[in-house]
Amino acid sequence: MSYDRAITVFSPDGHLFQVEYAMEAVRRGSTAVGIRAADCVVLAVERRALAKLQDPRTIRKIVSIDERSVLAFAGLTADARVLINKTRIEAQSYRLSCEDAPSVEYLARYIARTQQKYTQRGGVRPFGIANLLAGFSDPEQGETEGKPVLFQTDPAGTHSSWKAQVIGGRNAKSLREFLEKNYEESMTEDKAVKLSIQALLEVVDSGAKNMEICIVRRGEKGGVKFMMQESDIDKVVKEIEAEIEEGKKGTTAATASGDE
């Protein structure tokens, strides 16, 4: 029997092959990086090369779900569009019922629940996307304002909270190790932006032109989406490249003095 044909049938060793194939679709997608700082969340995505006559404004990997939360995805863009629309409708329905915006965790749970449903029924296939959802939590007892939060969902329908995470791309594992080495608790916004760009530079060749950086800042109603201009991203890229050059010169000088 071909266990990879039917989505509802486990293989003898406990695998759901269609779900694993959906995860492979995510790995073939663009890289997305999320970093939680002290007072913001930074989302950075790789923008693949566009056709010469294509309008870049029509290709977005970072979108707003509602006025409190922002989502970045990796994988199949068409699948993402469908799931994003479902989530926006759920956010509006929640607001209509509860007269308040849903929390980021609620939306992450809803997205994960929807993705899981599509792994358990015949006649459908899993969503070939993973998501990073950013925003601010509700203030806890004794607090005046919420904290920045970052959630991830995957095609299997699991959701989890992260300090920093990478989804999509063939180098996700090595980039995650890079973040583990360089991440600091309570990072400033500038440091978080710089770290996200450093991570993307490992997979992006042409610098700022192929990056999209979003900073989710604290606002009156939750997370406020702020997209960085290409010129601002380019300044940070040049700063990082200058530091790398200085490091190389320092290493060369140290080697030369050691030989003497």
C-alpha positions as CSV (number, residue, x, y, z in Angstrom):
1,M,0.0,0.0,0.0
2,S,1.2,3.5,-0.8
3,Y,1.1,5.2,2.6
4,D,1.9,8.6,1.0
5,R,-1.2,8.7,-1.1
6,A,-3.9,9.0,1.7
7,I,-3.7,11.8,4.2
8,T,-5.6,9.9,6.9
9,V,-3.5,6.7,6.9
10,F,-0.5,6.3,9.1
11,S,2.5,4.4,7.8
12,P,3.6,1.4,9.9
13,D,6.4,3.5,11.5
14,G,3.9,6.2,12.6
15,H,4.4,8.8,9.8
16,L,1.8,10.9,8.0
17,F,3.7,11.4,4.8
18,Q,1.4,14.1,3.4
19,V,2.2,16.3,6.5
20,E,5.9,15.7,6.0
21,Y,5.6,16.6,2.4
22,A,3.9,19.9,3.5
23,M,6.8,20.6,5.7
24,E,9.1,20.0,2.8
25,A,7.1,22.7,0.9
26,V,7.9,25.0,3.8
27,R,11.6,24.2,3.5
28,R,11.5,25.1,-0.2
29,G,9.9,28.5,0.6
30,S,11.6,31.8,1.5
31,T,13.3,32.2,4.9
32,A,11.5,34.1,7.6
33,V,13.1,35.2,10.9
34,G,11.3,36.3,14.1
35,I,13.1,37.9,17.1
36,R,11.4,39.0,20.3
37,A,13.1,42.0,21.9
38,A,12.4,43.9,25.2
39,D,9.7,46.2,23.7
40,C,9.1,44.9,20.2
41,V,9.1,41.9,17.9
42,V,11.1,42.0,14.6
43,L,10.0,39.9,11.6
44,A,12.4,39.6,8.7
45,V,11.7,37.7,5.5
46,E,13.7,36.9,2.4
47,R,12.2,38.4,-0.7
48,R,12.8,36.2,-3.7
49,A,14.0,37.8,-7.0
50,L,11.0,39.2,-8.9
51,A,10.4,39.3,-12.7
52,K,11.6,42.6,-14.2
53,L,8.1,43.8,-15.0
54,Q,6.4,42.6,-11.8
55,D,5.1,45.1,-9.2
56,P,6.8,44.2,-5.9
57,R,3.9,45.6,-3.9
58,T,1.8,42.6,-4.9
59,I,4.1,40.1,-3.2
60,R,3.9,40.3,0.5
61,K,5.3,37.8,3.0
62,I,4.4,39.9,6.1
63,V,0.7,40.8,6.6
64,S,-1.5,42.2,9.3
65,I,-4.2,39.9,10.8
66,D,-5.8,42.7,12.8
67,E,-4.7,45.8,14.6
68,R,-3.0,43.8,17.3
69,S,-1.1,41.1,15.4
70,V,1.2,40.6,12.4
71,L,2.0,37.4,10.6
72,A,5.0,36.3,8.5
73,F,4.9,33.0,6.5
74,A,7.1,30.6,4.6
75,G,5.8,28.1,2.0
76,L,3.0,28.3,-0.6
77,T,1.7,31.8,-1.0
78,A,-1.7,30.7,-2.3
79,D,-2.2,28.5,0.8
80,A,-1.2,31.4,3.0
81,R,-3.7,33.7,1.4
82,V,-6.5,31.2,2.2
83,L,-5.4,30.7,5.8
84,I,-4.8,34.4,6.4
85,N,-8.4,35.2,5.2
86,K,-9.8,32.5,7.5
87,T,-7.9,34.0,10.5
88,R,-9.0,37.5,9.7
89,I,-12.6,36.4,9.6
90,E,-12.1,34.7,13.0
91,A,-10.6,37.8,14.4
92,Q,-13.6,39.9,13.3
93,S,-16.0,37.3,14.6
94,Y,-14.2,37.3,18.0
95,R,-14.4,41.1,18.1
96,L,-18.1,41.0,17.3
97,S,-18.8,38.4,20.0
98,C,-16.5,39.7,22.8
99,E,-16.2,43.4,21.9
100,D,-12.5,43.1,22.1
101,A,-9.6,42.1,19.8
102,P,-8.4,38.5,20.1
103,S,-5.0,38.0,21.7
104,V,-2.0,36.8,19.7
105,E,-2.1,33.5,21.5
106,Y,-5.8,33.0,20.6
107,L,-5.0,33.6,16.9
108,A,-2.0,31.2,17.0
109,R,-4.2,28.5,18.6
110,Y,-6.9,29.1,15.9
111,I,-4.4,28.9,13.0
112,A,-2.9,25.7,14.5
113,R,-6.4,24.2,15.0
114,T,-7.3,25.0,11.4
115,Q,-4.0,23.5,10.1
116,Q,-4.5,20.4,12.2
117,K,-8.1,19.9,10.8
118,Y,-6.6,19.6,7.3
119,T,-4.4,16.7,8.4
120,Q,-7.3,14.5,9.7
121,R,-9.9,14.4,7.0
122,G,-10.1,12.8,3.6
123,G,-10.6,14.9,0.5
124,V,-8.3,17.8,1.7
125,R,-4.5,18.3,1.9
126,P,-2.4,20.1,4.6
127,F,-1.6,23.7,4.3
128,G,2.0,24.0,2.9
129,I,3.0,26.9,5.1
130,A,4.5,27.7,8.5
131,N,3.7,31.0,10.3
132,L,5.3,33.4,12.7
133,L,2.8,35.5,14.6
134,A,3.9,38.6,16.4
135,G,2.2,41.1,18.7
136,F,1.8,41.9,22.4
137,S,0.1,39.9,25.2
138,D,-2.7,41.2,27.4
139,P,-1.4,42.8,30.6
140,E,-1.3,40.4,33.5
141,Q,-2.5,41.2,37.0
142,G,-0.5,44.1,38.4
143,E,1.0,45.1,35.0
144,T,0.1,48.2,33.0
145,E,1.1,46.9,29.6
146,G,1.6,43.6,27.8
147,K,4.8,42.0,26.8
148,P,6.0,41.2,23.2
149,V,5.2,37.7,22.1
150,L,6.2,35.5,19.1
151,F,4.3,32.3,18.1
152,Q,5.0,29.7,15.5
153,T,2.6,27.3,13.8
154,D,3.5,24.5,11.3
155,P,1.6,22.3,8.8
156,A,1.1,19.5,11.4
157,G,-1.0,22.0,13.5
158,T,1.3,22.6,16.5
159,H,1.8,26.0,17.9
160,S,4.5,27.2,20.3
161,S,6.0,30.4,21.8
162,W,9.5,31.5,20.9
163,K,12.1,34.1,21.8
164,A,13.6,33.8,18.3
165,Q,12.8,31.4,15.5
166,V,13.5,30.7,11.8
167,I,11.1,29.0,9.3
168,G,11.5,28.2,5.7
169,G,14.6,27.8,3.6
170,R,17.2,25.0,3.4
171,N,19.4,26.7,6.0
172,A,16.8,27.0,8.8
173,K,18.7,24.7,11.1
174,S,22.0,26.6,10.8
175,L,20.3,30.0,11.2
176,R,18.5,28.7,14.3
177,E,21.9,27.8,15.8
178,F,23.2,31.2,14.8
179,L,20.3,32.8,16.7
180,E,20.9,30.6,19.7
181,K,24.5,31.8,19.9
182,N,23.8,35.5,19.4
183,Y,20.4,36.0,21.1
184,E,20.3,38.1,24.3
185,E,17.5,38.5,26.8
186,S,15.8,41.9,26.7
187,M,17.5,43.0,23.4
188,T,17.0,46.6,22.2
189,E,15.1,47.2,19.0
190,D,18.2,48.2,17.1
191,K,20.1,45.0,18.2
192,A,17.1,42.8,17.3
193,V,16.9,44.4,13.8
194,K,20.6,44.0,13.3
195,L,20.5,40.3,14.4
196,S,17.6,39.5,12.1
197,I,19.5,41.1,9.1
198,Q,22.7,39.2,10.0
199,A,20.7,36.0,9.9
200,L,19.1,36.8,6.5
201,L,22.5,37.8,5.0
202,E,23.5,34.1,5.4
203,V,20.9,33.2,2.7
204,V,20.3,36.5,0.8
205,D,22.9,37.5,-1.8
206,S,22.0,41.0,-2.9
207,G,21.6,42.6,0.5
208,A,18.7,45.0,1.4
209,K,17.0,44.7,-2.0
210,N,15.9,41.2,-1.2
211,M,14.8,41.7,2.4
212,E,11.6,42.8,4.0
213,I,11.8,43.9,7.7
214,C,8.8,44.6,9.9
215,I,9.0,45.9,13.5
216,V,5.9,45.3,15.6
217,R,6.0,48.0,18.2
218,R,3.8,48.7,21.2
219,G,0.7,50.7,20.5
220,E,-2.5,51.8,22.3
221,K,-4.4,48.7,21.1
222,G,-1.5,46.2,20.8
223,G,1.1,45.6,18.1
224,V,1.7,48.4,15.6
225,K,3.2,47.3,12.3
226,F,6.2,49.4,11.0
227,M,7.8,48.4,7.7
228,M,11.5,49.5,7.4
229,Q,12.4,51.3,4.2
230,E,15.0,49.7,1.9
231,S,17.4,52.6,2.5
232,D,17.3,52.0,6.3
233,I,17.9,48.3,5.8
234,D,20.8,49.1,3.5
235,K,22.5,51.2,6.2
236,V,22.4,48.3,8.7
237,V,23.7,45.9,6.0
238,K,26.6,48.2,5.2
239,E,27.3,48.5,9.0
240,I,27.4,44.7,9.3
241,E,29.6,44.3,6.2
242,A,32.0,47.0,7.6
243,E,32.3,45.1,10.9
244,I,33.1,41.8,9.0
245,E,35.8,43.6,7.0
246,E,37.3,45.0,10.2
247,G,37.3,41.6,11.8
248,K,39.1,40.1,8.8
249,K,41.7,42.9,8.9
250,G,42.2,42.3,12.6
251,T,42.6,38.5,12.1
252,T,45.1,39.1,9.2
253,A,47.1,41.6,11.4
254,A,47.2,39.1,14.3
255,T,48.4,36.3,12.0
256,A,51.1,38.5,10.5
257,S,52.4,39.5,14.0
258,G,52.3,35.9,15.1
259,D,54.5,34.8,12.1
260,E,57.1,37.5,13.0
